Amino acid sequence: MVVQLDTSPIPVTVVHAEACHFCDEAERELAGLAEQFALAVRVVPLDSAEGRSLVDLHRPAMNPLVLVDGVYFSSGRLPRKKFMRLLAARTSVAALDAVTGAAPVGH
């Protein structure tokens, strides 16, 4: 039996504020993880129309605002362990779906 995993990149949006060291750190961290995992990281400036809209919608306590699949994930310092658990869960679910033939939730 050949199992094909869903290798489509996970969309990650970082709303980046100017002169924000947590924002810079999150971008570096996600760029490193994107070398190991299928991530499509997109940086949106906070002072752009889209950035302001996302902040108005999600009301983060701190910068950066990080969204995964368009859903709030975190604000402030990127929680690396939490993000790694999300990646592990997504990888496990994709593998299980490929074996069982189930469609991914939300797709």
C-alpha positions in Angstrom: 0.0 0.0 0.0 1.4 3.4 -1.0 0.6 6.2 1.3 0.7 9.8 -0.1 0.9 12.5 2.6 -0.6 16.0 2.2 2.6 18.0 1.6 0.9 21.3 0.9 2.5 24.1 2.9 0.8 25.3 6.1 0.0 29.0 5.7 1.5 31.1 8.5 0.9 34.8 8.7 3.0 37.1 10.9 1.7 40.6 11.4 5.0 42.5 12.0 5.3 45.8 13.8 8.2 48.1 13.1 11.1 47.9 15.6 9.6 44.9 17.3 12.2 42.4 18.5 9.6 39.7 19.1 8.4 40.1 15.5 12.0 39.8 14.2 12.5 36.7 16.4 9.3 35.1 15.2 10.3 35.6 11.6 13.7 34.1 12.1 12.2 31.1 14.0 9.6 30.5 11.3 12.2 30.8 8.5 14.3 28.1 10.2 11.3 25.9 10.7 10.3 26.4 7.1 13.5 24.7 6.1 12.3 21.5 8.0 8.5 21.7 7.5 6.2 22.7 4.7 5.4 26.2 5.8 4.3 29.2 3.7 5.3 32.1 5.9 3.9 35.5 4.9 4.8 38.7 6.7 2.3 41.5 6.8 3.3 44.9 8.0 1.2 46.1 10.9 0.9 49.6 9.3 -0.6 48.2 6.1 -4.4 48.0 5.5 -4.3 44.2 5.9 -2.2 44.4 9.0 -4.5 46.9 10.7 -7.5 44.8 9.6 -6.1 41.6 11.1 -5.2 43.3 14.4 -8.7 44.8 14.6 -10.2 41.4 14.1 -7.9 39.4 16.4 -7.0 42.0 19.0 -3.6 40.6 20.0 -2.2 41.7 23.4 1.3 42.1 21.9 3.1 41.9 18.6 3.6 39.9 16.5 0.2 38.5 15.8 0.7 35.0 14.3 -2.1 33.2 12.4 -2.0 29.6 11.2 -4.4 28.8 8.4 -5.9 32.2 9.0 -6.7 31.3 12.6 -5.2 33.0 15.7 -2.2 31.1 17.0 -0.3 33.5 19.2 0.7 37.1 20.0 4.0 38.2 21.5 6.9 35.9 21.7 6.4 32.9 19.4 5.7 29.8 21.6 8.1 27.4 19.8 7.0 24.3 21.8 3.3 25.0 21.1 4.1 25.6 17.4 6.1 22.3 17.2 3.1 20.4 18.8 0.9 22.0 16.2 3.2 20.8 13.4 3.5 17.3 14.9 -0.3 17.1 15.2 -0.8 18.3 11.6 1.7 15.8 10.3 0.1 13.0 12.3 -3.4 13.9 11.1 -2.2 14.1 7.5 -0.6 10.7 7.8 -3.7 9.2 9.4 -6.0 10.8 6.8 -3.8 9.3 4.0 -4.0 5.8 5.5 -7.7 5.9 6.2 -8.7 7.9 3.1 -10.4 10.6 5.3 -10.6 14.1 4.0 -8.8 16.8 6.1 -11.1 18.8 8.3 -11.8 22.2 7.0 -10.6 21.5 3.5 
